[in-house]
Amino acid sequence: MFKLEAEQKVCQITNFKVGGQYGQNPPLLISSMFHNGDKILESRKDGKWDAAKAEEYVKKQEALEDMTGIPAITAMVANSAEEMARYVDWFTSISDRAFAIDMWVEKPRLEAAEYIAKKGLADRLVYNSITPWDKDIPGQVQALKDMGIKHVIVQAYEVTDPSPKGRLTAFNKMMEIIGEGAFESIMIDTSVMNLPAIAFSGVANKIVKEATGWPCGVASSNGTYMWKDARELFGKDGFAAMNASGQGCSALFWSDFIFYGPIVAAPKMFPAVVSGSVMAAAMGYYETGKLPTNENHPLYKFFGDFAEKLKSGEQQALPEHD
């Protein structure tokens, strides 16, 4: 049910891997910072933010990454290249890890990527994203290739066919323009619309991974945060539980990466995704007889004894394989 027959591509981004067969690698977690409503952002226009609090959040995410074995990057949101340049300069002054940009408009997004590339940071950048709504996709792709950008996210959504198979149609159309060998890493965002539709994006992940082998993922936080009534219905703690559940379930739905929302929620999101990741690893083992080759997987960090029993055959009700 979960195993994929097609060979899967594994993308190497700095020191972590994204993609692969079901359960082999935990999903990359992507947080958001400097988005609208972010309390650390004091004035977007004047370029003011609470740098001390922002650094605290980044270091907390890094500590959780190291503790759990789940890779993570921060996606910084900006409206202009000049604004993004400030955030990138700040981030790279406090961290040596990979990061992403999150910009809706193509022109400033490209300008920001050019600034990052000129600073010699192309290897650390995840470019988010190439979308079907961009005005000049061929020009954008060529510019990124000329800059030496290696890792990109591609939005896959077809307005005329919002079904899971429609995501594959949309991605295939994009790849006709982008070209298979354009970038080292192509990660496909299968576009979440609301909380229950996270399931459709999960099915789309499986369909697209089976057809292309490229890593797929979801912005499950779009689904959870769009449920505006949840806070009123369940209160602050209830919303947090629902939100964490949405991210944890996403780890079971063939997700190689997950946009989990504001970085402030990291202490809740990492445990949720650990839960989903270790269950995905166990399900992958049940169907294939193979445990993750990723030695940093949460399964080994937190359930090493269980993994050893599986390896040795001591665990009861083991599956039979040829």
C-alpha positions as CSV (number, residue, x, y, z in Angstrom):
1,M,0.0,0.0,0.0
2,F,2.8,2.5,0.9
3,K,5.7,1.0,-1.1
4,L,6.5,2.8,-4.3
5,E,7.5,0.7,-7.3
6,A,9.4,3.4,-9.2
7,E,13.0,4.3,-8.4
8,Q,13.1,7.3,-6.1
9,K,15.4,10.3,-6.4
10,V,17.1,11.4,-3.2
11,C,18.2,15.1,-3.1
12,Q,21.3,16.1,-1.1
13,I,20.9,19.6,0.4
14,T,24.0,20.6,2.5
15,N,24.2,17.9,5.1
16,F,20.7,16.2,4.8
17,K,18.8,14.1,2.3
18,V,15.2,14.7,1.0
19,G,13.1,12.1,-0.7
20,G,13.5,8.4,-1.3
21,Q,11.3,5.3,-0.7
22,Y,8.5,5.5,1.9
23,G,9.8,5.7,5.4
24,Q,13.5,5.9,4.5
25,N,14.2,9.5,5.3
26,P,12.2,11.7,7.7
27,P,10.5,14.7,6.0
28,L,12.4,18.0,5.8
29,L,10.5,20.5,8.0
30,I,10.3,24.1,6.6
31,S,9.3,26.8,9.0
32,S,8.1,30.4,8.3
33,M,9.6,33.6,9.6
34,F,8.8,37.3,8.9
35,H,5.4,36.4,7.5
36,N,2.4,38.7,7.9
37,G,1.4,38.6,11.6
38,D,4.8,37.4,12.8
39,K,5.2,39.0,16.2
40,I,8.9,39.4,15.8
41,L,8.4,41.6,12.8
42,E,8.1,45.2,14.1
43,S,8.1,47.1,10.8
44,R,8.5,45.5,7.4
45,K,8.7,48.9,5.7
46,D,11.5,50.1,8.1
47,G,13.3,46.8,8.3
48,K,12.9,46.4,12.0
49,W,12.4,43.1,13.8
50,D,13.2,41.5,17.2
51,A,16.6,40.0,16.2
52,A,17.2,38.5,19.6
53,K,13.9,36.6,19.7
54,A,14.3,35.6,16.0
55,E,17.7,34.1,16.8
56,E,16.2,32.3,19.8
57,Y,13.6,30.6,17.5
58,V,16.3,29.6,14.9
59,K,18.5,28.1,17.5
60,K,15.6,26.2,19.1
61,Q,14.7,24.7,15.7
62,E,18.4,23.8,15.2
63,A,18.5,22.1,18.6
64,L,15.3,20.1,17.8
65,E,16.8,19.1,14.4
66,D,19.9,17.8,16.1
67,M,18.0,16.0,18.8
68,T,15.4,14.3,16.6
69,G,17.3,13.7,13.3
70,I,14.6,15.5,11.4
71,P,16.2,18.1,9.1
72,A,14.8,21.6,9.1
73,I,15.2,25.0,7.3
74,T,13.7,28.4,7.8
75,A,11.8,30.1,4.9
76,M,12.0,33.8,5.2
77,V,9.1,35.9,3.8
78,A,9.7,39.2,2.1
79,N,8.0,41.5,-0.5
80,S,11.2,42.9,-2.1
81,A,14.7,41.8,-2.8
82,E,16.0,44.6,-0.6
83,E,14.0,43.3,2.3
84,M,15.1,39.7,1.7
85,A,18.7,40.8,1.6
86,R,18.4,42.1,5.2
87,Y,17.0,38.8,6.4
88,V,19.6,36.7,4.6
89,D,22.5,38.8,5.9
90,W,21.1,38.4,9.4
91,F,20.4,34.7,9.1
92,T,23.8,33.8,7.7
93,S,25.4,35.8,10.5
94,I,23.9,33.5,13.1
95,S,23.6,30.2,11.3
96,D,25.6,28.1,8.9
97,R,22.6,26.0,7.8
98,A,20.5,25.9,4.7
99,F,17.6,28.3,4.3
100,A,14.7,29.1,2.0
101,I,13.2,32.3,0.6
102,D,9.4,32.6,0.3
103,M,8.3,35.3,-2.2
104,W,5.1,35.3,-4.2
105,V,6.2,37.6,-7.0
106,E,8.6,36.3,-9.6
107,K,10.7,39.5,-10.2
108,P,11.8,40.3,-6.6
109,R,12.2,36.5,-6.0
110,L,14.7,36.3,-8.8
111,E,16.4,39.4,-7.6
112,A,16.7,38.0,-4.1
113,A,18.2,34.7,-5.5
114,E,20.7,36.8,-7.5
115,Y,21.8,38.6,-4.3
116,I,22.2,35.3,-2.5
117,A,24.1,33.7,-5.3
118,K,26.5,36.7,-5.5
119,K,27.2,36.2,-1.8
120,G,28.3,32.6,-2.5
121,L,25.3,31.1,-0.8
122,A,23.7,29.2,-3.7
123,D,24.4,25.8,-2.2
124,R,22.5,26.7,0.9
125,L,19.4,28.2,-0.8
126,V,16.1,26.4,-1.4
127,Y,14.4,28.5,-3.9
128,N,10.7,28.7,-3.1
129,S,9.2,28.5,-5.6
130,I,8.6,28.2,-9.4
131,T,4.9,28.4,-9.8
132,P,2.4,27.9,-12.7
133,W,1.4,31.6,-12.2
134,D,4.8,33.0,-12.9
135,K,4.9,35.2,-16.0
136,D,8.2,34.0,-17.5
137,I,9.0,30.5,-16.4
138,P,11.6,29.8,-19.1
139,G,13.4,33.1,-18.4
140,Q,13.2,32.4,-14.6
141,V,14.7,28.9,-15.0
142,Q,17.5,30.1,-17.2
143,A,18.4,32.9,-14.8
144,L,18.5,30.5,-11.9
145,K,20.7,28.1,-13.8
146,D,23.0,31.0,-14.7
147,M,23.2,31.9,-11.0
148,G,24.1,28.4,-10.0
149,I,21.0,27.8,-7.9
150,K,20.7,24.1,-7.3
151,H,17.6,23.4,-5.2
152,V,14.2,24.5,-6.2
153,I,10.6,23.9,-5.1
154,V,8.0,23.7,-7.9
155,Q,4.3,24.3,-7.3
156,A,2.0,21.7,-8.8
157,Y,-1.6,22.8,-9.1
158,E,-4.0,22.7,-12.0
159,V,-7.0,25.1,-11.6
160,T,-9.1,23.1,-14.1
161,D,-8.3,19.8,-12.4
162,P,-7.8,20.1,-8.6
163,S,-7.7,16.3,-8.2
164,P,-4.6,14.5,-7.0
165,K,-4.0,13.4,-10.6
166,G,-4.3,17.0,-11.6
167,R,-1.2,17.7,-9.6
168,L,0.8,15.3,-11.8
169,T,-0.6,16.9,-15.0
170,A,0.4,20.3,-13.6
171,F,3.9,19.2,-12.7
172,N,4.4,17.5,-16.1
173,K,3.5,20.8,-17.8
174,M,6.0,22.6,-15.6
175,M,8.8,20.1,-16.4
176,E,8.2,20.5,-20.1
177,I,9.4,24.1,-19.6
178,I,12.0,23.5,-16.8
179,G,13.7,20.5,-18.2
180,E,14.7,17.4,-16.3
181,G,18.4,18.2,-15.8
182,A,18.0,21.9,-14.9
183,F,18.6,21.6,-11.2
184,E,20.1,19.1,-8.7
185,S,17.0,19.1,-6.5
186,I,13.4,19.5,-7.6
187,M,10.9,19.3,-4.8
188,I,7.2,19.3,-5.7
189,D,4.7,21.1,-3.5
190,T,1.3,19.4,-4.1
191,S,-0.7,22.4,-2.9
192,V,-2.9,22.0,0.2
193,M,-6.3,23.8,0.1
194,N,-7.7,23.0,3.5
195,L,-7.4,20.5,6.4
196,P,-9.3,17.5,4.9
197,A,-7.6,18.2,1.5
198,I,-4.2,17.4,3.1
199,A,-5.3,13.8,2.4
200,F,-5.7,14.6,-1.4
201,S,-2.2,16.2,-1.4
202,G,-0.9,13.1,0.2
203,V,-2.4,11.0,-2.5
204,A,-0.9,13.4,-5.0
205,N,2.5,12.9,-3.4
206,K,2.2,9.2,-4.0
207,I,1.0,9.6,-7.6
208,V,3.7,12.1,-8.5
209,K,6.5,10.2,-6.7
210,E,5.5,7.0,-8.5
211,A,5.5,8.8,-11.8
212,T,8.6,10.9,-11.5
213,G,10.6,9.8,-8.5
214,W,11.1,13.4,-7.4
215,P,10.5,14.3,-3.7
216,C,7.0,15.6,-2.9
217,G,5.7,17.5,0.0
218,V,2.9,19.6,1.4
219,A,2.2,22.9,3.2
220,S,0.0,21.2,5.7
221,S,0.1,24.4,7.8
222,N,-2.0,26.0,5.1
223,G,-4.8,23.5,5.9
224,T,-4.5,23.8,9.7
225,Y,-4.2,27.6,9.9
226,M,-7.0,28.1,7.4
227,W,-9.4,26.5,9.8
228,K,-10.2,29.9,11.4
229,D,-13.0,28.5,13.6
230,A,-10.7,26.0,15.3
231,R,-9.4,28.4,17.9
232,E,-12.9,29.4,18.9
233,L,-14.2,25.8,18.9
234,F,-11.3,24.2,20.8
235,G,-9.4,27.0,22.4
236,K,-5.6,27.6,22.2
237,D,-4.6,24.1,23.4
238,G,-7.1,22.4,21.1
239,F,-5.9,24.4,18.1
240,A,-2.3,23.4,18.9
241,A,-3.3,19.7,19.1
242,M,-5.2,19.9,15.8
243,N,-2.3,21.7,14.2
244,A,0.3,19.2,15.4
245,S,-1.9,16.3,14.3
246,G,-2.1,17.7,10.8
247,Q,1.7,17.9,10.5
248,G,2.2,14.4,12.1
249,C,-0.4,12.9,9.7
250,S,1.4,14.5,6.8
251,A,4.5,12.6,7.6
252,L,2.5,9.4,6.9
253,F,1.2,10.6,3.5
254,W,4.4,10.2,1.4
255,S,5.6,13.7,2.3
256,D,9.3,14.3,1.8
257,F,9.0,17.8,3.1
258,I,6.4,19.7,5.2
259,F,5.9,23.4,5.5
260,Y,4.8,23.5,9.1
261,G,4.1,27.2,9.6
262,P,5.5,29.8,12.0
263,I,8.8,28.8,13.5
264,V,7.5,29.6,17.0
265,A,5.5,26.3,16.8
266,A,8.7,24.2,16.4
267,P,8.5,22.7,19.9
268,K,5.1,21.2,19.1
269,M,5.8,20.3,15.4
270,F,8.9,18.3,15.9
271,P,7.4,15.8,18.3
272,A,4.4,15.4,16.0
273,V,6.5,14.7,13.0
274,V,8.7,12.3,15.0
275,S,5.6,10.3,15.7
276,G,4.6,10.2,12.0
277,S,8.2,9.5,10.8
278,V,8.7,6.5,13.1
279,M,5.4,5.0,12.1
280,A,6.2,5.5,8.4
281,A,9.5,3.8,9.0
282,A,7.8,0.8,10.6
283,M,5.2,0.6,7.9
284,G,7.9,0.8,5.3
285,Y,9.6,-2.1,7.0
286,Y,6.4,-4.1,7.2
287,E,6.0,-3.8,3.4
288,T,9.6,-4.2,2.3
289,G,11.5,-5.9,5.1
290,K,13.9,-3.0,5.0
291,L,14.7,-0.5,7.8
292,P,15.8,3.1,7.0
293,T,19.4,3.3,5.7
294,N,19.5,6.9,7.2
295,E,21.4,6.3,10.5
296,N,20.2,9.6,11.8
297,H,16.5,8.6,11.5
298,P,14.3,9.3,14.5
299,L,13.5,5.5,14.7
300,Y,17.1,4.8,15.7
301,K,17.4,7.9,18.0
302,F,14.3,7.0,20.1
303,F,13.4,3.4,19.4
304,G,16.8,1.8,18.8
305,D,16.0,-1.3,20.8
306,F,12.8,-1.9,18.8
307,A,14.8,-1.4,15.5
308,E,17.4,-3.9,16.7
309,K,14.7,-6.5,17.4
310,L,13.3,-6.0,13.9
311,K,16.8,-6.5,12.5
312,S,17.3,-9.6,14.5
313,G,13.9,-11.1,13.9
314,E,13.0,-11.1,17.6
315,Q,10.0,-8.8,17.1
316,Q,6.8,-10.9,16.8
317,A,4.5,-10.8,13.7
318,L,7.3,-9.9,11.3
319,P,6.3,-9.9,7.7
320,E,7.5,-12.5,5.3
321,H,9.5,-11.5,2.3
322,D,11.2,-13.4,-0.5
